[in-house]
Amino acid sequence: MQNDVHLTWRTIVTEASGAFRKTWAASPPYCLFLLATTGVSALVPALTACAVGRLVGTVQSESHQLGGGWSFAFWLSTALGLLLLAACCKITANYVSTVLSRRLEMQMSHSVLLHLATLDQEFFEDLQCQDKLDRARSQPGKTCFDFMASSLKVVAGIAQLVSILAVLLWIDVASSLLLAVLGVPTFLIHQRLARLRYQVQRNNTTKRRWTSYYLKTCTSHLKTPTLKILGLFPVMADRFKAVMNELAQIDNETGRKQALAHAGEAVILVAGLLASASWIGYQTFRGLLSVESFVTYWVAAAQFRSCLTTLHSSAALGHEKLLHIQELRSFFTEAPQISPQQGTDPERLHGRIRLQNVTFSYRGGRKPAVRNVNLEVKPGEVVAIVGPNGAGKTTLVKLILRLYNISDGAIYVDGFNLRDLQLGRYHQQVGYVGHSPIDFEATVTESIAYGDWERLRHDSSRAKEVARSLGLDEMIAKMPAGYETKLGRRFGEYDLSAGQWQKLAIARALAREPSILILDEPTANLDARYEFDLLSALRHLAKDRTTIIISHRLATLRIADRIVVMDDGQIVDSGMHEELIERPGIYAQLYQMQHCDAA
């Protein structure tokens, strides 16, 4: 069971005012339209009850009088006009609500994405943050709008109840007070159900993520071959079904509780209406009330019951959405430890990197992933990092990128402590290719230009120049529309192999014209012929820029000026290829294994 969320009056006021401000900012004119239609709709029920009562009174008193037809026509037209007005207000409100909801959803989702850009890498890797992230992505704008709309309905409902209750009190005080008292237990029922629905939805977040995982796994073109060969489709399907059954059982139990609660609410309301109706009928039978008052009371009482139900449902929905808004605010209050805008502007870097006693532990990690690392990389030097899986190689380069804050020690770039540099400006001078490149759904030109989007978005010639320097022209020429081919399986017209995506990722990194280039397994998915061509190009393109390469392939390592060997989070050896193969150690073992495999 996850931690519950509680509301205080302060949080209610804070979250409510924030939701109203966001909705108003989405479109002030539409907000005014919604307020106007809601206000008019609030007065219609009481006026309709009075008009119907007067209509009946006119029929009763003036049916045999000359000219009575004019009064009848007036009150009939008034009643029908009020019904038409209510219908027009509802249609207008529905349209305005749809437009506002969409605009707010667009703005809030955009805000979520922008806030994600500010968060540290550790937030995305923390398993405890995944449910919070999933809830933040789940229609944040609709949540805010639903709360705002529910709040307006509550205000309108109160206005309706007050106006209707005034009509009822004018006819009979005792029975009207009885109807008013019925609102207390029904209100408590709806508030209890609102919290129940919120808790169920919140606690089921992880299960919903599991169902999404199974569906994506079984429909991914990269994973379906493995599932077919291993016969795992039935396993995934059965596990999906098991989780869905759990969700269905929870939903059924929730539905049962809601049905019982609504049944109790109905009994309370019907009993109250029956008691008040009996009393009004008795008063009319004794001649203490006119038929007009009797009809007006019945119409108003029916409207009262409907308004009371709507009011409580709106208040319950508002309560439920307010709890979700508070969760959304907790996401937006997630603050990065690494601020991208603060610090010294490094201007143009030369690429001298020095690590001094660097130690780093992941959040919740039992031992450091990197321990007491000392390393210096000269400007323009090509350094390769090798080591077994889990040695800390990728973690180390991510520390140099300052995706994490180190636990101890210091990293210096051109003499600046990395903590003191303005991170955004620093990243503008760094090219990076991860071991799992992103397959952007975009044209070839755009995919390369993403490396320096602000500069290259309108300069396709530079993107083509980078592609040619890496020998990608032949590959791109075979695509349907060349550089304008839309890539990707989801929305594109041409999909690439893993090696081809990796080539574009390297081009994207070089398009940035970085002072520091970091490549994590850049040739892992490349064939031997293109690997040779790429390494030759890289050796030329790496000139005058500091380059750090993580690789297990000896052909890649040979372009390095120096090779650094890591194991268990530490640097255990370094030197040239010829030196390292002569010394007993991890690198010599790696060389012997690959040499034997090649033989």
PyMOL commands that set and color helices and strands:
alter all, ss='L'
color gray80, all
select helices_A, chain A and resi 9-26+28-62+68-118+121-125+127-137+140-171+173-181+183-203+205-219+224-230+233-285+291-332+393-400+418-420+423-427+444-456+460-469+473-477+482-484+498-511+528-541+554-557+577-582+586-598
alter helices_A, ss='H'
color red, helices_A
select strands_A, chain A and resi 353-360+370-377+382-386+408-413+416-417+430-433+516-520+546-550+562-567+570-575
alter strands_A, ss='S'
color yellow, strands_A
deselect
rebuild
show_as cartoon
